[in-house]
Amino acid sequence: MREELDMGLADKAKNAAQDAAGKVKEAAGKTTGNDDLKNEGKVDQGKSSLKKAGENIKDAFKG
């Protein structure tokens, strides 16, 4: 049980980091006029959101 909790927290931390990095990329892209970087940031945020949704579904079935 403890191991599952640690893995869940690690996954959530990775997702939060990916979301934050995506926001930074998007902001940098907007600032510099680099549409590719801005779009890459949006993609990173989208991936993070999907992973978060998956984690929420797993959590719902656990508890």
PDB file with SEQRES, HELIX, SHEET and CRYST1 records, atoms N, CA, C and O in Angstrom:
SEQRES   1 A   63  MET ARG GLU GLU LEU ASP MET GLY LEU ALA ASP LYS ALA          
SEQRES   2 A   63  LYS ASN ALA ALA GLN ASP ALA ALA GLY LYS VAL LYS GLU          
SEQRES   3 A   63  ALA ALA GLY LYS THR THR GLY ASN ASP ASP LEU LYS ASN          
SEQRES   4 A   63  GLU GLY LYS VAL ASP GLN GLY LYS SER SER LEU LYS LYS          
SEQRES   5 A   63  ALA GLY GLU ASN ILE LYS ASP ALA PHE LYS GLY                  
HELIX    1 AA1 ARG A    2  THR A   32  1                                  31    
HELIX    2 AA2 ASP A   35  LYS A   62  1                                  28    
CRYST1    1.000    1.000    1.000  90.00  90.00  90.00 P 1           1          
ATOM      1  N   MET A   1       0.822  -1.190   0.000  1.00  0.00           N  
ATOM      2  CA  MET A   1       0.000   0.000   0.000  1.00  0.00           C  
ATOM      3  C   MET A   1       0.869   1.259   0.000  1.00  0.00           C  
ATOM      4  O   MET A   1       0.610   2.201  -0.749  1.00  0.00           O  
ATOM      5  N   ARG A   2       1.880   1.267   0.828  1.00  0.00           N  
ATOM      6  CA  ARG A   2       2.786   2.417   0.911  1.00  0.00           C  
ATOM      7  C   ARG A   2       3.465   2.669  -0.433  1.00  0.00           C  
ATOM      8  O   ARG A   2       3.623   3.815  -0.853  1.00  0.00           O  
ATOM      9  N   GLU A   3       3.859   1.596  -1.094  1.00  0.00           N  
ATOM     10  CA  GLU A   3       4.528   1.714  -2.382  1.00  0.00           C  
ATOM     11  C   GLU A   3       3.594   2.335  -3.425  1.00  0.00           C  
ATOM     12  O   GLU A   3       4.018   3.169  -4.225  1.00  0.00           O  
ATOM     13  N   GLU A   4       2.326   1.927  -3.412  1.00  0.00           N  
ATOM     14  CA  GLU A   4       1.348   2.496  -4.339  1.00  0.00           C  
ATOM     15  C   GLU A   4       1.163   3.987  -4.082  1.00  0.00           C  
ATOM     16  O   GLU A   4       1.058   4.777  -5.020  1.00  0.00           O  
ATOM     17  N   LEU A   5       1.124   4.363  -2.813  1.00  0.00           N  
ATOM     18  CA  LEU A   5       0.970   5.766  -2.451  1.00  0.00           C  
ATOM     19  C   LEU A   5       2.157   6.577  -2.950  1.00  0.00           C  
ATOM     20  O   LEU A   5       1.987   7.660  -3.509  1.00  0.00           O  
ATOM     21  N   ASP A   6       3.363   6.045  -2.744  1.00  0.00           N  
ATOM     22  CA  ASP A   6       4.566   6.733  -3.205  1.00  0.00           C  
ATOM     23  C   ASP A   6       4.571   6.887  -4.722  1.00  0.00           C  
ATOM     24  O   ASP A   6       4.944   7.939  -5.243  1.00  0.00           O  
ATOM     25  N   MET A   7       4.160   5.846  -5.425  1.00  0.00           N  
ATOM     26  CA  MET A   7       4.120   5.912  -6.896  1.00  0.00           C  
ATOM     27  C   MET A   7       3.076   6.932  -7.349  1.00  0.00           C  
ATOM     28  O   MET A   7       3.303   7.677  -8.302  1.00  0.00           O  
ATOM     29  N   GLY A   8       1.934   6.963  -6.664  1.00  0.00           N  
ATOM     30  CA  GLY A   8       0.894   7.927  -7.013  1.00  0.00           C  
ATOM     31  C   GLY A   8       1.371   9.352  -6.815  1.00  0.00           C  
ATOM     32  O   GLY A   8       1.122  10.221  -7.651  1.00  0.00           O  
ATOM     33  N   LEU A   9       2.051   9.587  -5.716  1.00  0.00           N  
ATOM     34  CA  LEU A   9       2.578  10.927  -5.451  1.00  0.00           C  
ATOM     35  C   LEU A   9       3.657  11.300  -6.460  1.00  0.00           C  
ATOM     36  O   LEU A   9       3.725  12.444  -6.910  1.00  0.00           O  
ATOM     37  N   ALA A  10       4.494  10.338  -6.812  1.00  0.00           N  
ATOM     38  CA  ALA A  10       5.545  10.598  -7.797  1.00  0.00           C  
ATOM     39  C   ALA A  10       4.935  10.930  -9.152  1.00  0.00           C  
ATOM     40  O   ALA A  10       5.383  11.853  -9.833  1.00  0.00           O  
ATOM     41  N   ASP A  11       3.910  10.174  -9.540  1.00  0.00           N  
ATOM     42  CA  ASP A  11       3.238  10.442 -10.818  1.00  0.00           C  
ATOM     43  C   ASP A  11       2.593  11.823 -10.809  1.00  0.00           C  
ATOM     44  O   ASP A  11       2.680  12.563 -11.789  1.00  0.00           O  
ATOM     45  N   LYS A  12       1.953  12.162  -9.710  1.00  0.00           N  
ATOM     46  CA  LYS A  12       1.304  13.471  -9.611  1.00  0.00           C  
ATOM     47  C   LYS A  12       2.334  14.597  -9.659  1.00  0.00           C  
ATOM     48  O   LYS A  12       2.088  15.642 -10.261  1.00  0.00           O  
ATOM     49  N   ALA A  13       3.476  14.385  -9.028  1.00  0.00           N  
ATOM     50  CA  ALA A  13       4.536  15.387  -9.060  1.00  0.00           C  
ATOM     51  C   ALA A  13       5.085  15.555 -10.479  1.00  0.00           C  
ATOM     52  O   ALA A  13       5.346  16.676 -10.918  1.00  0.00           O  
ATOM     53  N   LYS A  14       5.259  14.445 -11.190  1.00  0.00           N  
ATOM     54  CA  LYS A  14       5.733  14.514 -12.574  1.00  0.00           C  
ATOM     55  C   LYS A  14       4.730  15.252 -13.450  1.00  0.00           C  
ATOM     56  O   LYS A  14       5.109  16.060 -14.298  1.00  0.00           O  
ATOM     57  N   ASN A  15       3.446  14.968 -13.237  1.00  0.00           N  
ATOM     58  CA  ASN A  15       2.408  15.642 -14.022  1.00  0.00           C  
ATOM     59  C   ASN A  15       2.402  17.141 -13.749  1.00  0.00           C  
ATOM     60  O   ASN A  15       2.265  17.942 -14.674  1.00  0.00           O  
ATOM     61  N   ALA A  16       2.551  17.520 -12.481  1.00  0.00           N  
ATOM     62  CA  ALA A  16       2.585  18.933 -12.121  1.00  0.00           C  
ATOM     63  C   ALA A  16       3.804  19.618 -12.739  1.00  0.00           C  
ATOM     64  O   ALA A  16       3.719  20.756 -13.202  1.00  0.00           O  
ATOM     65  N   ALA A  17       4.926  18.922 -12.741  1.00  0.00           N  
ATOM     66  CA  ALA A  17       6.147  19.482 -13.335  1.00  0.00           C  
ATOM     67  C   ALA A  17       5.980  19.648 -14.844  1.00  0.00           C  
ATOM     68  O   ALA A  17       6.410  20.652 -15.412  1.00  0.00           O  
ATOM     69  N   GLN A  18       5.354  18.663 -15.490  1.00  0.00           N  
ATOM     70  CA  GLN A  18       5.124  18.747 -16.936  1.00  0.00           C  
ATOM     71  C   GLN A  18       4.185  19.905 -17.254  1.00  0.00           C  
ATOM     72  O   GLN A  18       4.387  20.619 -18.236  1.00  0.00           O  
ATOM     73  N   ASP A  19       3.164  20.091 -16.431  1.00  0.00           N  
ATOM     74  CA  ASP A  19       2.227  21.190 -16.638  1.00  0.00           C  
ATOM     75  C   ASP A  19       2.942  22.533 -16.477  1.00  0.00           C  
ATOM     76  O   ASP A  19       2.765  23.443 -17.287  1.00  0.00           O  
ATOM     77  N   ALA A  20       3.748  22.643 -15.426  1.00  0.00           N  
ATOM     78  CA  ALA A  20       4.482  23.889 -15.182  1.00  0.00           C  
ATOM     79  C   ALA A  20       5.459  24.186 -16.321  1.00  0.00           C  
ATOM     80  O   ALA A  20       5.571  25.325 -16.774  1.00  0.00           O  
ATOM     81  N   ALA A  21       6.161  23.152 -16.776  1.00  0.00           N  
ATOM     82  CA  ALA A  21       7.095  23.343 -17.888  1.00  0.00           C  
ATOM     83  C   ALA A  21       6.350  23.773 -19.143  1.00  0.00           C  
ATOM     84  O   ALA A  21       6.829  24.612 -19.907  1.00  0.00           O  
ATOM     85  N   GLY A  22       5.179  23.192 -19.347  1.00  0.00           N  
ATOM     86  CA  GLY A  22       4.368  23.567 -20.506  1.00  0.00           C  
ATOM     87  C   GLY A  22       3.949  25.027 -20.443  1.00  0.00           C  
ATOM     88  O   GLY A  22       3.958  25.725 -21.457  1.00  0.00           O  
ATOM     89  N   LYS A  23       3.587  25.483 -19.260  1.00  0.00           N  
ATOM     90  CA  LYS A  23       3.192  26.878 -19.103  1.00  0.00           C  
ATOM     91  C   LYS A  23       4.360  27.820 -19.371  1.00  0.00           C  
ATOM     92  O   LYS A  23       4.197  28.875 -19.984  1.00  0.00           O  
ATOM     93  N   VAL A  24       5.540  27.419 -18.902  1.00  0.00           N  
ATOM     94  CA  VAL A  24       6.734  28.230 -19.142  1.00  0.00           C  
ATOM     95  C   VAL A  24       7.044  28.286 -20.636  1.00  0.00           C  
ATOM     96  O   VAL A  24       7.341  29.354 -21.171  1.00  0.00           O  
ATOM     97  N   LYS A  25       6.974  27.132 -21.312  1.00  0.00           N  
ATOM     98  CA  LYS A  25       7.230  27.097 -22.754  1.00  0.00           C  
ATOM     99  C   LYS A  25       6.224  27.965 -23.503  1.00  0.00           C  
ATOM    100  O   LYS A  25       6.588  28.723 -24.401  1.00  0.00           O  
ATOM    101  N   GLU A  26       4.957  27.844 -23.123  1.00  0.00           N  
ATOM    102  CA  GLU A  26       3.927  28.632 -23.800  1.00  0.00           C  
ATOM    103  C   GLU A  26       4.185  30.131 -23.617  1.00  0.00           C  
ATOM    104  O   GLU A  26       4.093  30.903 -24.571  1.00  0.00           O  
ATOM    105  N   ALA A  27       4.506  30.530 -22.394  1.00  0.00           N  
ATOM    106  CA  ALA A  27       4.780  31.945 -22.122  1.00  0.00           C  
ATOM    107  C   ALA A  27       6.012  32.421 -22.874  1.00  0.00           C  
ATOM    108  O   ALA A  27       6.025  33.523 -23.421  1.00  0.00           O  
ATOM    109  N   ALA A  28       7.051  31.586 -22.900  1.00  0.00           N  
ATOM    110  CA  ALA A  28       8.272  31.961 -23.626  1.00  0.00           C  
ATOM    111  C   ALA A  28       7.980  32.088 -25.119  1.00  0.00           C  
ATOM    112  O   ALA A  28       8.480  32.993 -25.787  1.00  0.00           O  
ATOM    113  N   GLY A  29       7.171  31.176 -25.627  1.00  0.00           N  
ATOM    114  CA  GLY A  29       6.803  31.241 -27.038  1.00  0.00           C  
ATOM    115  C   GLY A  29       6.022  32.492 -27.374  1.00  0.00           C  
ATOM    116  O   GLY A  29       6.240  33.108 -28.418  1.00  0.00           O  
ATOM    117  N   LYS A  30       5.106  32.871 -26.485  1.00  0.00           N  
ATOM    118  CA  LYS A  30       4.337  34.100 -26.701  1.00  0.00           C  
ATOM    119  C   LYS A  30       5.246  35.321 -26.667  1.00  0.00           C  
ATOM    120  O   LYS A  30       5.128  36.227 -27.492  1.00  0.00           O  
ATOM    121  N   THR A  31       6.159  35.325 -25.692  1.00  0.00           N  
ATOM    122  CA  THR A  31       7.052  36.467 -25.521  1.00  0.00           C  
ATOM    123  C   THR A  31       7.983  36.648 -26.706  1.00  0.00           C  
ATOM    124  O   THR A  31       8.227  37.771 -27.149  1.00  0.00           O  
ATOM    125  N   THR A  32       8.500  35.541 -27.217  1.00  0.00           N  
ATOM    126  CA  THR A  32       9.471  35.616 -28.303  1.00  0.00           C  
ATOM    127  C   THR A  32       8.840  35.540 -29.680  1.00  0.00           C  
ATOM    128  O   THR A  32       9.527  35.702 -30.688  1.00  0.00           O  
ATOM    129  N   GLY A  33       7.528  35.292 -29.733  1.00  0.00           N  
ATOM    130  CA  GLY A  33       6.869  35.154 -31.023  1.00  0.00           C  
ATOM    131  C   GLY A  33       7.140  33.810 -31.678  1.00  0.00           C  
ATOM    132  O   GLY A  33       6.955  33.658 -32.885  1.00  0.00           O  
ATOM    133  N   ASN A  34       7.577  32.838 -30.893  1.00  0.00           N  
ATOM    134  CA  ASN A  34       7.897  31.501 -31.404  1.00  0.00           C  
ATOM    135  C   ASN A  34       6.655  30.609 -31.252  1.00  0.00           C  
ATOM    136  O   ASN A  34       6.393  30.053 -30.186  1.00  0.00           O  
ATOM    137  N   ASP A  35       5.904  30.495 -32.350  1.00  0.00           N  
ATOM    138  CA  ASP A  35       4.666  29.716 -32.301  1.00  0.00           C  
ATOM    139  C   ASP A  35       4.916  28.239 -32.035  1.00  0.00           C  
ATOM    140  O   ASP A  35       4.100  27.586 -31.385  1.00  0.00           O  
ATOM    141  N   ASP A  36       6.027  27.701 -32.522  1.00  0.00           N  
ATOM    142  CA  ASP A  36       6.335  26.287 -32.274  1.00  0.00           C  
ATOM    143  C   ASP A  36       6.520  26.023 -30.783  1.00  0.00           C  
ATOM    144  O   ASP A  36       5.997  25.043 -30.251  1.00  0.00           O  
ATOM    145  N   LEU A  37       7.256  26.886 -30.119  1.00  0.00           N  
ATOM    146  CA  LEU A  37       7.488  26.735 -28.677  1.00  0.00           C  
ATOM    147  C   LEU A  37       6.179  26.909 -27.900  1.00  0.00           C  
ATOM    148  O   LEU A  37       5.900  26.171 -26.955  1.00  0.00           O  
ATOM    149  N   LYS A  38       5.395  27.888 -28.312  1.00  0.00           N  
ATOM    150  CA  LYS A  38       4.106  28.130 -27.662  1.00  0.00           C  
ATOM    151  C   LYS A  38       3.208  26.897 -27.801  1.00  0.00           C  
ATOM    152  O   LYS A  38       2.584  26.468 -26.831  1.00  0.00           O  
ATOM    153  N   ASN A  39       3.145  26.337 -28.992  1.00  0.00           N  
ATOM    154  CA  ASN A  39       2.320  25.154 -29.225  1.00  0.00           C  
ATOM    155  C   ASN A  39       2.850  23.933 -28.477  1.00  0.00           C  
ATOM    156  O   ASN A  39       2.070  23.126 -27.969  1.00  0.00           O  
ATOM    157  N   GLU A  40       4.163  23.798 -28.411  1.00  0.00           N  
ATOM    158  CA  GLU A  40       4.766  22.691 -27.660  1.00  0.00           C  
ATOM    159  C   GLU A  40       4.371  22.781 -26.185  1.00  0.00           C  
ATOM    160  O   GLU A  40       4.100  21.764 -25.546  1.00  0.00           O  
ATOM    161  N   GLY A  41       4.341  23.989 -25.658  1.00  0.00           N  
ATOM    162  CA  GLY A  41       3.913  24.193 -24.281  1.00  0.00           C  
ATOM    163  C   GLY A  41       2.471  23.794 -24.070  1.00  0.00           C  
ATOM    164  O   GLY A  41       2.131  23.193 -23.051  1.00  0.00           O  
ATOM    165  N   LYS A  42       1.621  24.121 -25.025  1.00  0.00           N  
ATOM    166  CA  LYS A  42       0.208  23.742 -24.934  1.00  0.00           C  
ATOM    167  C   LYS A  42       0.052  22.225 -24.992  1.00  0.00           C  
ATOM    168  O   LYS A  42      -0.779  21.658 -24.283  1.00  0.00           O  
ATOM    169  N   VAL A  43       0.848  21.570 -25.831  1.00  0.00           N  
ATOM    170  CA  VAL A  43       0.805  20.109 -25.928  1.00  0.00           C  
ATOM    171  C   VAL A  43       1.228  19.486 -24.602  1.00  0.00           C  
ATOM    172  O   VAL A  43       0.590  18.548 -24.123  1.00  0.00           O  
ATOM    173  N   ASP A  44       2.294  20.000 -24.013  1.00  0.00           N  
ATOM    174  CA  ASP A  44       2.754  19.490 -22.714  1.00  0.00           C  
ATOM    175  C   ASP A  44       1.663  19.628 -21.655  1.00  0.00           C  
ATOM    176  O   ASP A  44       1.453  18.719 -20.852  1.00  0.00           O  
ATOM    177  N   GLN A  45       0.979  20.754 -21.655  1.00  0.00           N  
ATOM    178  CA  GLN A  45      -0.091  20.967 -20.689  1.00  0.00           C  
ATOM    179  C   GLN A  45      -1.251  19.998 -20.941  1.00  0.00           C  
ATOM    180  O   GLN A  45      -1.858  19.488 -19.999  1.00  0.00           O  
ATOM    181  N   GLY A  46      -1.550  19.752 -22.211  1.00  0.00           N  
ATOM    182  CA  GLY A  46      -2.611  18.807 -22.546  1.00  0.00           C  
ATOM    183  C   GLY A  46      -2.280  17.395 -22.103  1.00  0.00           C  
ATOM    184  O   GLY A  46      -3.137  16.686 -21.575  1.00  0.00           O  
ATOM    185  N   LYS A  47      -1.038  16.987 -22.319  1.00  0.00           N  
ATOM    186  CA  LYS A  47      -0.609  15.656 -21.880  1.00  0.00           C  
ATOM    187  C   LYS A  47      -0.719  15.540 -20.366  1.00  0.00           C  
ATOM    188  O   LYS A  47      -1.164  14.520 -19.840  1.00  0.00           O  
ATOM    189  N   SER A  48      -0.315  16.579 -19.684  1.00  0.00           N  
ATOM    190  CA  SER A  48      -0.390  16.583 -18.231  1.00  0.00           C  
ATOM    191  C   SER A  48      -1.840  16.460 -17.761  1.00  0.00           C  
ATOM    192  O   SER A  48      -2.129  15.737 -16.807  1.00  0.00           O  
ATOM    193  N   SER A  49      -2.741  17.161 -18.427  1.00  0.00           N  
ATOM    194  CA  SER A  49      -4.157  17.098 -18.057  1.00  0.00           C  
ATOM    195  C   SER A  49      -4.717  15.695 -18.254  1.00  0.00           C  
ATOM    196  O   SER A  49      -5.487  15.207 -17.427  1.00  0.00           O  
ATOM    197  N   LEU A  50      -4.329  15.048 -19.352  1.00  0.00           N  
ATOM    198  CA  LEU A  50      -4.796  13.682 -19.596  1.00  0.00           C  
ATOM    199  C   LEU A  50      -4.272  12.717 -18.538  1.00  0.00           C  
ATOM    200  O   LEU A  50      -5.005  11.853 -18.056  1.00  0.00           O  
ATOM    201  N   LYS A  51      -3.007  12.871 -18.184  1.00  0.00           N  
ATOM    202  CA  LYS A  51      -2.431  12.013 -17.151  1.00  0.00           C  
ATOM    203  C   LYS A  51      -3.116  12.245 -15.808  1.00  0.00           C  
ATOM    204  O   LYS A  51      -3.370  11.304 -15.056  1.00  0.00           O  
ATOM    205  N   LYS A  52      -3.412  13.519 -15.518  1.00  0.00           N  
ATOM    206  CA  LYS A  52      -4.088  13.842 -14.264  1.00  0.00           C  
ATOM    207  C   LYS A  52      -5.477  13.203 -14.234  1.00  0.00           C  
ATOM    208  O   LYS A  52      -5.902  12.679 -13.205  1.00  0.00           O  
ATOM    209  N   ALA A  53      -6.172  13.248 -15.353  1.00  0.00           N  
ATOM    210  CA  ALA A  53      -7.491  12.618 -15.421  1.00  0.00           C  
ATOM    211  C   ALA A  53      -7.382  11.118 -15.181  1.00  0.00           C  
ATOM    212  O   ALA A  53      -8.210  10.537 -14.479  1.00  0.00           O  
ATOM    213  N   GLY A  54      -6.374  10.498 -15.757  1.00  0.00           N  
ATOM    214  CA  GLY A  54      -6.143   9.067 -15.541  1.00  0.00           C  
ATOM    215  C   GLY A  54      -5.870   8.754 -14.083  1.00  0.00           C  
ATOM    216  O   GLY A  54      -6.373   7.766 -13.548  1.00  0.00           O  
ATOM    217  N   GLU A  55      -5.073   9.594 -13.439  1.00  0.00           N  
ATOM    218  CA  GLU A  55      -4.780   9.411 -12.016  1.00  0.00           C  
ATOM    219  C   GLU A  55      -6.062   9.561 -11.185  1.00  0.00           C  
ATOM    220  O   GLU A  55      -6.281   8.816 -10.230  1.00  0.00           O  
ATOM    221  N   ASN A  56      -6.895  10.521 -11.555  1.00  0.00           N  
ATOM    222  CA  ASN A  56      -8.143  10.726 -10.813  1.00  0.00           C  
ATOM    223  C   ASN A  56      -9.063   9.509 -10.950  1.00  0.00           C  
ATOM    224  O   ASN A  56      -9.745   9.133  -9.997  1.00  0.00           O  
ATOM    225  N   ILE A  57      -9.079   8.904 -12.120  1.00  0.00           N  
ATOM    226  CA  ILE A  57      -9.893   7.713 -12.339  1.00  0.00           C  
ATOM    227  C   ILE A  57      -9.354   6.563 -11.487  1.00  0.00           C  
ATOM    228  O   ILE A  57     -10.118   5.849 -10.836  1.00  0.00           O  
ATOM    229  N   LYS A  58      -8.028   6.393 -11.498  1.00  0.00           N  
ATOM    230  CA  LYS A  58      -7.425   5.332 -10.666  1.00  0.00           C  
ATOM    231  C   LYS A  58      -7.740   5.553  -9.193  1.00  0.00           C  
ATOM    232  O   LYS A  58      -8.063   4.608  -8.472  1.00  0.00           O  
ATOM    233  N   ASP A  59      -7.645   6.807  -8.748  1.00  0.00           N  
ATOM    234  CA  ASP A  59      -7.927   7.138  -7.349  1.00  0.00           C  
ATOM    235  C   ASP A  59      -9.377   6.833  -7.005  1.00  0.00           C  
ATOM    236  O   ASP A  59      -9.669   6.365  -5.904  1.00  0.00           O  
ATOM    237  N   ALA A  60     -10.282   7.092  -7.933  1.00  0.00           N  
ATOM    238  CA  ALA A  60     -11.705   6.847  -7.677  1.00  0.00           C  
ATOM    239  C   ALA A  60     -11.968   5.351  -7.469  1.00  0.00           C  
ATOM    240  O   ALA A  60     -12.792   4.973  -6.636  1.00  0.00           O  
ATOM    241  N   PHE A  61     -11.271   4.509  -8.225  1.00  0.00           N  
ATOM    242  CA  PHE A  61     -11.478   3.074  -8.088  1.00  0.00           C  
ATOM    243  C   PHE A  61     -10.779   2.506  -6.849  1.00  0.00           C  
ATOM    244  O   PHE A  61     -11.186   1.465  -6.332  1.00  0.00           O  
ATOM    245  N   LYS A  62      -9.744   3.175  -6.377  1.00  0.00           N  
ATOM    246  CA  LYS A  62      -9.033   2.713  -5.174  1.00  0.00           C  
ATOM    247  C   LYS A  62      -9.848   2.971  -3.922  1.00  0.00           C  
ATOM    248  O   LYS A  62      -9.916   2.131  -3.024  1.00  0.00           O  
ATOM    249  N   GLY A  63     -10.470   4.148  -3.870  1.00  0.00           N  
ATOM    250  CA  GLY A  63     -11.098   4.542  -2.625  1.00  0.00           C  
ATOM    251  C   GLY A  63     -12.566   4.516  -2.694  1.00  0.00           C  
ATOM    252  O   GLY A  63     -13.236   4.827  -1.710  1.00  0.00           O  
TER     253      GLY A  63                                                      
END                                                                             
